[in-house]
Amino acid sequence: MLHVQESPYIKTIHYENADDFIKAISYKGELYDLFDEHFIFRGHSTEKYKLVPTALRGNLVLENIKNFESFSDVEQKELILLSLTELAQVQQEYRLLQDFFRACDTCGLYIPHIESLRNSFIPGIDVESLLLESKWIPQKYWELAALAQHHGVKTRLLDWTHDIYVALYFASTGVYNDPKEIFDPINALKAQENGEIYSPKYNMEIWALNIDVVIVKPSKDRLHIIQPRYHNNDNLCAQKGVFTFWKSVYPGMLDDDGKMKLHLKPEIDRHSLDEQLDSYLREIKAKERTYLYQITIPQDAANDIYSHIEKMGYNASTIFPGYDGVARFLKEHFEIHSKGK
Protein backbone atom coordinates (compact mmCIF):
# COMPACT_ATOMS: atom_id res chain seq x y z
CA MET A 1 0.00 0.00 0.00
CA LEU A 2 1.46 3.32 -1.08
CA HIS A 3 1.28 5.93 1.67
CA VAL A 4 2.93 8.78 -0.23
CA GLN A 5 0.96 10.74 -2.78
CA GLU A 6 2.49 12.56 -5.77
CA SER A 7 6.08 11.90 -4.81
CA PRO A 8 8.82 12.82 -7.32
CA TYR A 9 10.75 9.77 -6.08
CA ILE A 10 8.04 7.09 -6.03
CA LYS A 11 5.90 5.90 -8.93
CA THR A 12 2.90 3.59 -9.08
CA ILE A 13 2.15 1.58 -12.22
CA HIS A 14 -1.01 -0.50 -12.55
CA TYR A 15 -1.64 -3.34 -15.01
CA GLU A 16 -5.18 -4.57 -15.53
CA ASN A 17 -4.25 -8.15 -16.39
CA ALA A 18 -1.42 -10.68 -16.38
CA ASP A 19 -0.81 -10.50 -20.14
CA ASP A 20 -0.03 -6.78 -20.12
CA PHE A 21 2.22 -7.10 -17.11
CA ILE A 22 4.14 -10.10 -18.47
CA LYS A 23 4.68 -8.26 -21.77
CA ALA A 24 5.97 -5.25 -19.86
CA ILE A 25 8.72 -7.20 -18.06
CA SER A 26 9.59 -9.38 -21.07
CA TYR A 27 12.20 -8.61 -23.72
CA LYS A 28 11.57 -5.19 -25.32
CA GLY A 29 8.70 -4.56 -22.89
CA GLU A 30 8.28 -1.13 -21.27
CA LEU A 31 9.81 -2.32 -17.97
CA TYR A 32 12.46 -4.63 -19.42
CA ASP A 33 15.26 -2.07 -19.67
CA LEU A 34 14.07 -0.16 -16.63
CA PHE A 35 14.69 -2.91 -14.10
CA ASP A 36 18.34 -3.88 -14.31
CA GLU A 37 20.98 -5.00 -11.81
CA HIS A 38 20.44 -1.77 -9.86
CA PHE A 39 17.01 -2.91 -8.67
CA ILE A 40 15.83 -5.25 -5.92
CA PHE A 41 12.26 -6.53 -5.64
CA ARG A 42 9.65 -7.51 -3.08
CA GLY A 43 6.29 -9.17 -3.74
CA HIS A 44 3.07 -8.88 -1.71
CA SER A 45 -0.07 -10.93 -2.24
CA THR A 46 -2.15 -7.87 -1.42
CA GLU A 47 -1.69 -4.11 -1.54
CA LYS A 48 -3.05 -3.98 2.02
CA TYR A 49 0.42 -4.85 3.32
CA LYS A 50 2.90 -2.14 4.23
CA LEU A 51 6.65 -1.94 3.74
CA VAL A 52 7.16 -2.36 7.48
CA PRO A 53 9.50 -5.01 8.99
CA THR A 54 8.16 -7.69 11.31
CA ALA A 55 9.72 -6.19 14.45
CA LEU A 56 7.68 -3.00 13.96
CA ARG A 57 4.30 -4.50 13.06
CA GLY A 58 3.15 -4.90 16.65
CA ASN A 59 4.23 -3.94 20.15
CA LEU A 60 7.32 -6.10 20.48
CA VAL A 61 8.01 -4.91 24.03
CA LEU A 62 4.59 -5.74 25.46
CA GLU A 63 4.51 -9.05 23.59
CA ASN A 64 7.51 -10.16 25.63
CA ILE A 65 6.29 -9.03 29.06
CA LYS A 66 5.02 -12.00 31.02
CA ASN A 67 1.84 -11.68 33.09
CA PHE A 68 1.13 -8.10 32.03
CA GLU A 69 -2.27 -8.31 33.76
CA SER A 70 -0.62 -8.89 37.12
CA PHE A 71 0.80 -5.36 37.16
CA SER A 72 -1.13 -2.52 38.76
CA ASP A 73 -2.95 0.04 36.58
CA VAL A 74 -0.20 2.59 37.20
CA GLU A 75 2.52 0.07 36.33
CA GLN A 76 0.67 -0.99 33.19
CA LYS A 77 0.44 2.63 32.01
CA GLU A 78 4.16 3.11 32.65
CA LEU A 79 4.97 -0.08 30.74
CA ILE A 80 2.81 1.02 27.82
CA LEU A 81 4.55 4.41 27.68
CA LEU A 82 7.94 2.70 27.84
CA SER A 83 6.96 0.22 25.11
CA LEU A 84 6.34 3.09 22.69
CA THR A 85 9.90 4.40 22.94
CA GLU A 86 12.59 3.68 20.39
CA LEU A 87 15.02 2.81 23.16
CA ALA A 88 12.83 0.03 24.58
CA GLN A 89 12.12 -1.29 21.07
CA VAL A 90 15.81 -1.44 20.20
CA GLN A 91 16.61 -3.20 23.45
CA GLN A 92 13.99 -5.85 22.73
CA GLU A 93 15.25 -6.40 19.18
CA TYR A 94 18.75 -6.78 20.58
CA ARG A 95 17.49 -9.33 23.10
CA LEU A 96 15.95 -11.43 20.31
CA LEU A 97 19.25 -11.41 18.41
CA GLN A 98 21.15 -12.29 21.56
CA ASP A 99 18.81 -15.23 22.26
CA PHE A 100 19.12 -16.41 18.65
CA PHE A 101 22.91 -16.13 18.83
CA ARG A 102 23.16 -18.16 22.03
CA ALA A 103 20.65 -20.82 20.99
CA CYS A 104 22.39 -21.40 17.65
CA ASP A 105 25.78 -21.52 19.34
CA THR A 106 24.54 -24.04 21.90
CA CYS A 107 23.27 -26.27 19.09
CA GLY A 108 26.57 -26.07 17.22
CA LEU A 109 25.10 -24.09 14.31
CA TYR A 110 27.06 -21.51 12.36
CA ILE A 111 26.75 -17.94 13.55
CA PRO A 112 28.96 -14.94 12.72
CA HIS A 113 31.51 -14.12 15.40
CA ILE A 114 30.51 -11.05 17.42
CA GLU A 115 32.90 -10.46 20.30
CA SER A 116 30.57 -8.31 22.39
CA LEU A 117 27.79 -10.91 22.15
CA ARG A 118 30.00 -13.88 22.90
CA ASN A 119 31.42 -12.21 26.00
CA SER A 120 28.17 -10.67 27.22
CA PHE A 121 26.81 -12.58 30.18
CA ILE A 122 24.08 -10.11 31.08
CA PRO A 123 20.84 -10.87 29.18
CA GLY A 124 19.61 -8.00 27.02
CA ILE A 125 22.59 -5.69 27.43
CA ASP A 126 25.44 -4.87 25.06
CA VAL A 127 27.13 -1.85 26.60
CA GLU A 128 29.03 -0.93 23.46
CA SER A 129 26.09 -1.19 21.05
CA LEU A 130 23.14 -0.06 23.16
CA LEU A 131 24.62 2.42 25.61
CA LEU A 132 27.27 4.15 23.55
CA GLU A 133 26.50 3.94 19.82
CA SER A 134 22.85 5.11 19.95
CA LYS A 135 22.32 3.71 16.45
CA TRP A 136 20.52 0.55 15.47
CA ILE A 137 21.40 -1.80 13.79
CA PRO A 138 25.23 -1.61 14.22
CA GLN A 139 27.14 -3.04 11.27
CA LYS A 140 28.64 -5.83 13.37
CA TYR A 141 25.11 -7.25 13.80
CA TRP A 142 24.09 -7.11 10.14
CA GLU A 143 24.99 -10.67 9.21
CA LEU A 144 23.44 -12.09 12.38
CA ALA A 145 20.26 -10.05 11.85
CA ALA A 146 20.03 -11.25 8.23
CA LEU A 147 20.42 -14.87 9.32
CA ALA A 148 17.82 -14.46 12.07
CA GLN A 149 15.39 -12.68 9.75
CA HIS A 150 15.63 -15.41 7.14
CA HIS A 151 14.70 -17.99 9.76
CA GLY A 152 11.68 -16.16 11.12
CA VAL A 153 13.02 -14.04 13.98
CA LYS A 154 11.40 -10.61 14.17
CA THR A 155 13.94 -8.00 13.13
CA ARG A 156 14.07 -4.54 11.58
CA LEU A 157 15.02 -6.01 8.21
CA LEU A 158 12.84 -6.25 5.10
CA ASP A 159 13.32 -9.17 2.70
CA TRP A 160 14.02 -8.38 -0.95
CA THR A 161 15.36 -10.30 -3.93
CA HIS A 162 17.57 -9.48 -6.90
CA ASP A 163 15.19 -11.48 -9.11
CA ILE A 164 11.78 -10.04 -10.00
CA TYR A 165 10.46 -13.53 -10.78
CA VAL A 166 11.15 -14.64 -7.21
CA ALA A 167 9.10 -11.67 -6.01
CA LEU A 168 6.34 -12.71 -8.42
CA TYR A 169 6.40 -16.23 -6.97
CA PHE A 170 5.76 -14.98 -3.43
CA ALA A 171 3.10 -12.51 -4.57
CA SER A 172 1.15 -14.96 -6.73
CA THR A 173 1.30 -17.98 -4.42
CA GLY A 174 0.54 -15.75 -1.45
CA VAL A 175 -2.88 -15.03 -2.94
CA TYR A 176 -3.71 -18.71 -2.44
CA ASN A 177 -1.60 -19.55 0.61
CA ASP A 178 -1.93 -16.54 2.90
CA PRO A 179 -4.44 -17.40 5.65
CA LYS A 180 -4.97 -13.68 6.32
CA GLU A 181 -6.13 -13.09 2.78
CA ILE A 182 -9.89 -12.99 2.29
CA PHE A 183 -9.67 -13.15 -1.49
CA ASP A 184 -11.59 -16.13 -2.92
CA PRO A 185 -9.95 -17.13 -6.24
CA ILE A 186 -12.77 -19.49 -7.28
CA ASN A 187 -15.48 -16.85 -6.94
CA ALA A 188 -13.19 -14.27 -8.52
CA LEU A 189 -12.66 -16.42 -11.61
CA LYS A 190 -16.39 -17.16 -11.86
CA ALA A 191 -17.11 -13.46 -11.71
CA GLN A 192 -14.47 -12.80 -14.38
CA GLU A 193 -16.02 -15.41 -16.69
CA ASN A 194 -19.43 -13.75 -16.25
CA GLY A 195 -18.03 -10.29 -16.89
CA GLU A 196 -18.74 -9.27 -13.30
CA ILE A 197 -16.60 -7.41 -10.77
CA TYR A 198 -15.63 -9.55 -7.81
CA SER A 199 -15.77 -7.75 -4.50
CA PRO A 200 -13.69 -7.41 -2.47
CA LYS A 201 -11.11 -7.06 -5.19
CA TYR A 202 -7.54 -6.31 -4.20
CA ASN A 203 -4.29 -6.03 -6.09
CA MET A 204 -1.06 -7.94 -5.76
CA GLU A 205 1.93 -5.66 -5.70
CA ILE A 206 5.57 -5.78 -6.69
CA TRP A 207 7.95 -3.22 -5.21
CA ALA A 208 11.12 -2.32 -7.12
CA LEU A 209 13.80 -0.34 -5.26
CA ASN A 210 16.75 1.27 -7.00
CA ILE A 211 19.72 0.58 -4.73
CA ASP A 212 21.49 3.68 -6.06
CA VAL A 213 19.40 5.61 -3.54
CA VAL A 214 21.92 4.73 -0.82
CA ILE A 215 24.63 6.79 -2.52
CA VAL A 216 22.58 9.94 -3.15
CA LYS A 217 24.02 11.50 0.00
CA PRO A 218 25.96 8.80 1.92
CA SER A 219 26.79 11.05 4.87
CA LYS A 220 23.10 11.36 5.78
CA ASP A 221 21.75 8.12 4.42
CA ARG A 222 19.69 6.04 6.84
CA LEU A 223 18.67 3.31 4.41
CA HIS A 224 21.05 0.38 4.41
CA ILE A 225 21.23 -2.65 2.15
CA ILE A 226 22.62 -5.92 3.47
CA GLN A 227 23.88 -8.48 0.99
CA PRO A 228 24.10 -11.69 3.08
CA ARG A 229 26.45 -14.54 2.36
CA TYR A 230 24.79 -17.38 0.45
CA HIS A 231 27.28 -20.04 1.49
CA ASN A 232 25.52 -22.93 3.28
CA ASN A 233 22.13 -21.23 2.96
CA ASP A 234 20.45 -22.92 0.02
CA ASN A 235 17.10 -21.13 0.35
CA LEU A 236 18.62 -17.68 0.53
CA CYS A 237 20.87 -18.47 -2.43
CA ALA A 238 18.00 -19.81 -4.54
CA GLN A 239 15.89 -16.77 -3.69
CA LYS A 240 18.76 -14.34 -4.42
CA GLY A 241 17.91 -12.71 -1.12
CA VAL A 242 18.95 -9.27 0.06
CA PHE A 243 17.78 -7.14 3.00
CA THR A 244 17.14 -3.48 3.73
CA PHE A 245 16.68 -1.61 6.98
CA TRP A 246 16.16 1.96 8.10
CA LYS A 247 18.74 2.91 10.70
CA SER A 248 17.35 4.06 14.02
CA VAL A 249 19.02 6.95 15.85
CA TYR A 250 18.09 7.52 19.48
CA PRO A 251 19.51 9.37 22.53
CA GLY A 252 22.36 7.69 24.39
CA MET A 253 21.59 5.85 27.61
CA LEU A 254 24.50 7.38 29.55
CA ASP A 255 24.73 10.98 30.70
CA ASP A 256 27.94 13.01 30.94
CA ASP A 257 28.69 11.47 34.34
CA GLY A 258 28.34 7.94 33.01
CA LYS A 259 25.03 7.35 34.78
CA MET A 260 22.12 5.51 33.19
CA LYS A 261 19.21 7.64 32.02
CA LEU A 262 15.86 6.73 30.53
CA HIS A 263 14.45 8.52 27.49
CA LEU A 264 10.74 8.42 26.75
CA LYS A 265 11.41 10.07 23.39
CA PRO A 266 11.69 9.62 20.53
CA GLU A 267 8.81 7.25 19.96
CA ILE A 268 9.20 4.27 17.63
CA ASP A 269 9.22 5.16 13.95
CA ARG A 270 6.67 2.80 12.41
CA HIS A 271 6.39 4.58 9.08
CA SER A 272 6.54 2.39 5.99
CA LEU A 273 9.66 2.46 3.83
CA ASP A 274 7.98 4.48 1.07
CA GLU A 275 7.14 7.21 3.60
CA GLN A 276 10.63 7.18 5.11
CA LEU A 277 12.30 7.25 1.73
CA ASP A 278 10.18 10.11 0.40
CA SER A 279 10.72 12.17 3.55
CA TYR A 280 14.48 11.59 3.50
CA LEU A 281 14.90 12.47 -0.20
CA ARG A 282 12.87 15.65 0.25
CA GLU A 283 14.96 16.58 3.29
CA ILE A 284 18.24 16.35 1.41
CA LYS A 285 16.66 17.97 -1.68
CA ALA A 286 17.60 15.05 -3.92
CA LYS A 287 17.26 15.49 -7.66
CA GLU A 288 13.88 14.28 -8.87
CA ARG A 289 14.14 10.70 -10.05
CA THR A 290 12.12 7.54 -9.44
CA TYR A 291 13.84 5.37 -6.85
CA LEU A 292 10.89 3.22 -5.81
CA TYR A 293 8.23 1.64 -8.02
CA GLN A 294 5.00 0.08 -6.88
CA ILE A 295 3.50 -2.21 -9.53
CA THR A 296 -0.03 -3.46 -8.92
CA ILE A 297 -1.89 -6.27 -10.69
CA PRO A 298 -5.39 -7.59 -9.83
CA GLN A 299 -5.33 -10.65 -7.61
CA ASP A 300 -7.39 -12.61 -10.10
CA ALA A 301 -4.31 -12.53 -12.38
CA ALA A 302 -2.38 -14.61 -9.82
CA ASN A 303 -3.09 -17.91 -11.55
CA ASP A 304 -1.85 -16.70 -14.95
CA ILE A 305 1.25 -15.13 -13.44
CA TYR A 306 2.06 -18.26 -11.44
CA SER A 307 1.58 -20.43 -14.55
CA HIS A 308 3.97 -18.20 -16.46
CA ILE A 309 6.77 -18.23 -13.89
CA GLU A 310 6.31 -21.95 -13.23
CA LYS A 311 7.05 -22.64 -16.91
CA MET A 312 10.19 -20.54 -16.50
CA GLY A 313 11.33 -22.80 -13.67
CA TYR A 314 10.25 -20.68 -10.71
CA ASN A 315 8.36 -22.76 -8.18
CA ALA A 316 8.70 -24.01 -4.61
CA SER A 317 11.09 -26.81 -5.58
CA THR A 318 13.62 -24.30 -6.96
CA ILE A 319 13.00 -21.51 -4.48
CA PHE A 320 13.12 -23.86 -1.47
CA PRO A 321 15.68 -26.51 -2.55
CA GLY A 322 15.18 -29.90 -0.92
CA TYR A 323 12.43 -32.40 -0.13
CA ASP A 324 10.18 -29.86 1.58
CA GLY A 325 10.36 -27.61 -1.46
CA VAL A 326 9.38 -30.44 -3.81
CA ALA A 327 6.42 -31.38 -1.59
CA ARG A 328 5.38 -27.73 -1.44
CA PHE A 329 5.65 -27.45 -5.21
CA LEU A 330 3.39 -30.46 -5.80
CA LYS A 331 0.80 -29.08 -3.37
CA GLU A 332 0.86 -25.58 -4.87
CA HIS A 333 0.85 -26.88 -8.45
CA PHE A 334 -2.29 -28.92 -7.82
CA GLU A 335 -4.15 -26.35 -5.74
CA ILE A 336 -3.41 -23.29 -7.85
CA HIS A 337 -4.08 -24.94 -11.21
CA SER A 338 -7.22 -26.66 -9.97
CA LYS A 339 -8.57 -23.36 -8.69
CA GLY A 340 -7.72 -21.74 -11.98
CA LYS A 341 -9.94 -24.03 -14.02
C-alpha positions in Angstrom: 0.0 0.0 0.0 1.5 3.3 -1.1 1.3 5.9 1.7 2.9 8.8 -0.2 1.0 10.7 -2.8 2.5 12.6 -5.8 6.1 11.9 -4.8 8.8 12.8 -7.3 10.7 9.8 -6.1 8.0 7.1 -6.0 5.9 5.9 -8.9 2.9 3.6 -9.1 2.2 1.6 -12.2 -1.0 -0.5 -12.6 -1.6 -3.3 -15.0 -5.2 -4.6 -15.5 -4.2 -8.2 -16.4 -1.4 -10.7 -16.4 -0.8 -10.5 -20.1 0.0 -6.8 -20.1 2.2 -7.1 -17.1 4.1 -10.1 -18.5 4.7 -8.3 -21.8 6.0 -5.2 -19.9 8.7 -7.2 -18.1 9.6 -9.4 -21.1 12.2 -8.6 -23.7 11.6 -5.2 -25.3 8.7 -4.6 -22.9 8.3 -1.1 -21.3 9.8 -2.3 -18.0 12.5 -4.6 -19.4 15.3 -2.1 -19.7 14.1 -0.2 -16.6 14.7 -2.9 -14.1 18.3 -3.9 -14.3 21.0 -5.0 -11.8 20.4 -1.8 -9.9 17.0 -2.9 -8.7 15.8 -5.3 -5.9 12.3 -6.5 -5.6 9.6 -7.5 -3.1 6.3 -9.2 -3.7 3.1 -8.9 -1.7 -0.1 -10.9 -2.2 -2.2 -7.9 -1.4 -1.7 -4.1 -1.5 -3.0 -4.0 2.0 0.4 -4.9 3.3 2.9 -2.1 4.2 6.7 -1.9 3.7 7.2 -2.4 7.5 9.5 -5.0 9.0 8.2 -7.7 11.3 9.7 -6.2 14.5 7.7 -3.0 14.0 4.3 -4.5 13.1 3.2 -4.9 16.6 4.2 -3.9 20.1 7.3 -6.1 20.5 8.0 -4.9 24.0 4.6 -5.7 25.5 4.5 -9.1 23.6 7.5 -10.2 25.6 6.3 -9.0 29.1 5.0 -12.0 31.0 1.8 -11.7 33.1 1.1 -8.1 32.0 -2.3 -8.3 33.8 -0.6 -8.9 37.1 0.8 -5.4 37.2 -1.1 -2.5 38.8 -2.9 0.0 36.6 -0.2 2.6 37.2 2.5 0.1 36.3 0.7 -1.0 33.2 0.4 2.6 32.0 4.2 3.1 32.6 5.0 -0.1 30.7 2.8 1.0 27.8 4.6 4.4 27.7 7.9 2.7 27.8 7.0 0.2 25.1 6.3 3.1 22.7 9.9 4.4 22.9 12.6 3.7 20.4 15.0 2.8 23.2 12.8 0.0 24.6 12.1 -1.3 21.1 15.8 -1.4 20.2 16.6 -3.2 23.5 14.0 -5.9 22.7 15.2 -6.4 19.2 18.8 -6.8 20.6 17.5 -9.3 23.1 16.0 -11.4 20.3 19.3 -11.4 18.4 21.1 -12.3 21.6 18.8 -15.2 22.3 19.1 -16.4 18.7 22.9 -16.1 18.8 23.2 -18.2 22.0 20.7 -20.8 21.0 22.4 -21.4 17.6 25.8 -21.5 19.3 24.5 -24.0 21.9 23.3 -26.3 19.1 26.6 -26.1 17.2 25.1 -24.1 14.3 27.1 -21.5 12.4 26.8 -17.9 13.6 29.0 -14.9 12.7 31.5 -14.1 15.4 30.5 -11.0 17.4 32.9 -10.5 20.3 30.6 -8.3 22.4 27.8 -10.9 22.1 30.0 -13.9 22.9 31.4 -12.2 26.0 28.2 -10.7 27.2 26.8 -12.6 30.2 24.1 -10.1 31.1 20.8 -10.9 29.2 19.6 -8.0 27.0 22.6 -5.7 27.4 25.4 -4.9 25.1 27.1 -1.8 26.6 29.0 -0.9 23.5 26.1 -1.2 21.1 23.1 -0.1 23.2 24.6 2.4 25.6 27.3 4.2 23.5 26.5 3.9 19.8 22.9 5.1 19.9 22.3 3.7 16.4 20.5 0.6 15.5 21.4 -1.8 13.8 25.2 -1.6 14.2 27.1 -3.0 11.3 28.6 -5.8 13.4 25.1 -7.2 13.8 24.1 -7.1 10.1 25.0 -10.7 9.2 23.4 -12.1 12.4 20.3 -10.0 11.8 20.0 -11.2 8.2 20.4 -14.9 9.3 17.8 -14.5 12.1 15.4 -12.7 9.8 15.6 -15.4 7.1 14.7 -18.0 9.8 11.7 -16.2 11.1 13.0 -14.0 14.0 11.4 -10.6 14.2 13.9 -8.0 13.1 14.1 -4.5 11.6 15.0 -6.0 8.2 12.8 -6.2 5.1 13.3 -9.2 2.7 14.0 -8.4 -1.0 15.4 -10.3 -3.9 17.6 -9.5 -6.9 15.2 -11.5 -9.1 11.8 -10.0 -10.0 10.5 -13.5 -10.8 11.2 -14.6 -7.2 9.1 -11.7 -6.0 6.3 -12.7 -8.4 6.4 -16.2 -7.0 5.8 -15.0 -3.4 3.1 -12.5 -4.6 1.1 -15.0 -6.7 1.3 -18.0 -4.4 0.5 -15.8 -1.5 -2.9 -15.0 -2.9 -3.7 -18.7 -2.4 -1.6 -19.5 0.6 -1.9 -16.5 2.9 -4.4 -17.4 5.7 -5.0 -13.7 6.3 -6.1 -13.1 2.8 -9.9 -13.0 2.3 -9.7 -13.2 -1.5 -11.6 -16.1 -2.9 -9.9 -17.1 -6.2 -12.8 -19.5 -7.3 -15.5 -16.8 -6.9 -13.2 -14.3 -8.5 -12.7 -16.4 -11.6 -16.4 -17.2 -11.9 -17.1 -13.5 -11.7 -14.5 -12.8 -14.4 -16.0 -15.4 -16.7 -19.4 -13.7 -16.2 -18.0 -10.3 -16.9 -18.7 -9.3 -13.3 -16.6 -7.4 -10.8 -15.6 -9.6 -7.8 -15.8 -7.8 -4.5 -13.7 -7.4 -2.5 -11.1 -7.1 -5.2 -7.5 -6.3 -4.2 -4.3 -6.0 -6.1 -1.1 -7.9 -5.8 1.9 -5.7 -5.7 5.6 -5.8 -6.7 7.9 -3.2 -5.2 11.1 -2.3 -7.1 13.8 -0.3 -5.3 16.8 1.3 -7.0 19.7 0.6 -4.7 21.5 3.7 -6.1 19.4 5.6 -3.5 21.9 4.7 -0.8 24.6 6.8 -2.5 22.6 9.9 -3.2 24.0 11.5 0.0 26.0 8.8 1.9 26.8 11.1 4.9 23.1 11.4 5.8 21.8 8.1 4.4 19.7 6.0 6.8 18.7 3.3 4.4 21.1 0.4 4.4 21.2 -2.6 2.1 22.6 -5.9 3.5 23.9 -8.5 1.0 24.1 -11.7 3.1 26.5 -14.5 2.4 24.8 -17.4 0.5 27.3 -20.0 1.5 25.5 -22.9 3.3 22.1 -21.2 3.0 20.4 -22.9 0.0 17.1 -21.1 0.4 18.6 -17.7 0.5 20.9 -18.5 -2.4 18.0 -19.8 -4.5 15.9 -16.8 -3.7 18.8 -14.3 -4.4 17.9 -12.7 -1.1 18.9 -9.3 0.1 17.8 -7.1 3.0 17.1 -3.5 3.7 16.7 -1.6 7.0 16.2 2.0 8.1 18.7 2.9 10.7 17.3 4.1 14.0 19.0 6.9 15.8 18.1 7.5 19.5 19.5 9.4 22.5 22.4 7.7 24.4 21.6 5.9 27.6 24.5 7.4 29.5 24.7 11.0 30.7 27.9 13.0 30.9 28.7 11.5 34.3 28.3 7.9 33.0 25.0 7.4 34.8 22.1 5.5 33.2 19.2 7.6 32.0 15.9 6.7 30.5 14.4 8.5 27.5 10.7 8.4 26.8 11.4 10.1 23.4 11.7 9.6 20.5 8.8 7.2 20.0 9.2 4.3 17.6 9.2 5.2 13.9 6.7 2.8 12.4 6.4 4.6 9.1 6.5 2.4 6.0 9.7 2.5 3.8 8.0 4.5 1.1 7.1 7.2 3.6 10.6 7.2 5.1 12.3 7.3 1.7 10.2 10.1 0.4 10.7 12.2 3.5 14.5 11.6 3.5 14.9 12.5 -0.2 12.9 15.7 0.2 15.0 16.6 3.3 18.2 16.3 1.4 16.7 18.0 -1.7 17.6 15.1 -3.9 17.3 15.5 -7.7 13.9 14.3 -8.9 14.1 10.7 -10.0 12.1 7.5 -9.4 13.8 5.4 -6.8 10.9 3.2 -5.8 8.2 1.6 -8.0 5.0 0.1 -6.9 3.5 -2.2 -9.5 0.0 -3.5 -8.9 -1.9 -6.3 -10.7 -5.4 -7.6 -9.8 -5.3 -10.6 -7.6 -7.4 -12.6 -10.1 -4.3 -12.5 -12.4 -2.4 -14.6 -9.8 -3.1 -17.9 -11.6 -1.9 -16.7 -15.0 1.3 -15.1 -13.4 2.1 -18.3 -11.4 1.6 -20.4 -14.5 4.0 -18.2 -16.5 6.8 -18.2 -13.9 6.3 -21.9 -13.2 7.0 -22.6 -16.9 10.2 -20.5 -16.5 11.3 -22.8 -13.7 10.2 -20.7 -10.7 8.4 -22.8 -8.2 8.7 -24.0 -4.6 11.1 -26.8 -5.6 13.6 -24.3 -7.0 13.0 -21.5 -4.5 13.1 -23.9 -1.5 15.7 -26.5 -2.6 15.2 -29.9 -0.9 12.4 -32.4 -0.1 10.2 -29.9 1.6 10.4 -27.6 -1.5 9.4 -30.4 -3.8 6.4 -31.4 -1.6 5.4 -27.7 -1.4 5.6 -27.4 -5.2 3.4 -30.5 -5.8 0.8 -29.1 -3.4 0.9 -25.6 -4.9 0.9 -26.9 -8.5 -2.3 -28.9 -7.8 -4.2 -26.3 -5.7 -3.4 -23.3 -7.9 -4.1 -24.9 -11.2 -7.2 -26.7 -10.0 -8.6 -23.4 -8.7 -7.7 -21.7 -12.0 -9.9 -24.0 -14.0 
